[in-house]
Amino acid sequence: MTSPVAELTEAERRDLEAVENGFGRFARYLVARFGAVRSSMLATAAITLVTFLTCLVTYEIIGLDYLGNPISVVMPVVMPIVTAFPTTLVIHRLVAATMARERQGVRQQAALRAAAEESALHRARAEKTSQATSDFLASMSHELRTPLNAIIGGADMIRNQSLGPVGDDRYLQTAEDISLGGMHLLQMINAILDLAKLERGAHIYQLEAIPVCEIMDNAVRIVRGQAEQAGVAIRFTPPPEQLQIICDDQAMRQVMLNLLSNAIKFSPTESTVHVDAATGTDGRICIRVADSGVGIPEDQLDDIFQPFVQVDSVRTRSQQGTGLGLALVRTMVEQQGGQVSVESTPGQGSVFSLAFEAAAKV
Ligand code: ADP
């Protein structure tokens, strides 16, 4: 976009128009009609002819030389009038137009300099804000996590009656509620801090080629206990060893754990969660976690990747959750160069897919 300061003044615009429209239009007509080479030859011939013809119209001055003999001098009379006036006009217009362009250039440069200075100022301000956010998060992390751990620890001590029996059983129930609530809050704080760190781009990924089979196997092993407790079976179909993707081991484990624990959480007992991987038609490797659980309504399929969005279902309400798991998944996957997508049918189940470019084989 041209800055208003770089706009031409009315007089400058007229000069430019005179040059561009007057000579420009004629020149464009000639080039369109005769072609560039023939046009310039024609123009040269026309000027030469006019100059030659004007030289033919002459007048004679009769005078005396220094010895007193009469002499006559023949002068061309029309040429100066015919050629000098339009030439002066053309030169004047060209000079004015060139100066207008130059002034416009100078103003444009000044506008660009001003814009660059402004953007540097914005960047400095944004960096300062980002630093302030980092400091705030670091201190919040400490200020909240430390007392929360003390609360959870104290509640667990009462719940486990570590220092001796508790008189009334209702105290035990209260201590359990405090401990579970505290743990949920801690989980939430950790997820918020993780997401804030990821969104600031402050997380450093250790990218390397890792066999997909290894990533999936590690995650499945971790959630086996949770699945057994929920009465859900996990069927893992290991992909071929040579399928590899470039990713961060820790981050991918976190991504897989979030998807698997959701699949287990939202599945009915005695159902099966399928975990597999394949190479898609586009050559990318696709890791899939499929469940036959509650499913997600179509109009919420995009929203669930936003922080704090939870589908309002009986199953969601009965499950513990922060509403941050999928936001973390999407951010981490995209920051590693992959893509996450979901297909779902309410009442029948969901399939979450992670697509990554296959790592080149060495
Ligand atoms: P939460 O901690 O609530 O699980 P997530 O960000 O992981 O947060 O998920 C957001 C919401 O998406 C969940 O609350 C749930 O409503 C829906 N969801 C996620 N995974 C599944 C799934 N496998 N089946 C059905 N619904 C799901």
Residues whose N, C-alpha, C, O or C-beta is under 5 A from the ligand:
A	BS01	ADP	N262 A263 F266 G293 G295 I296 I304 V309 Q310 V311 T316 Q320 G321 T322 G323 L324 G325 L326 A327 S350
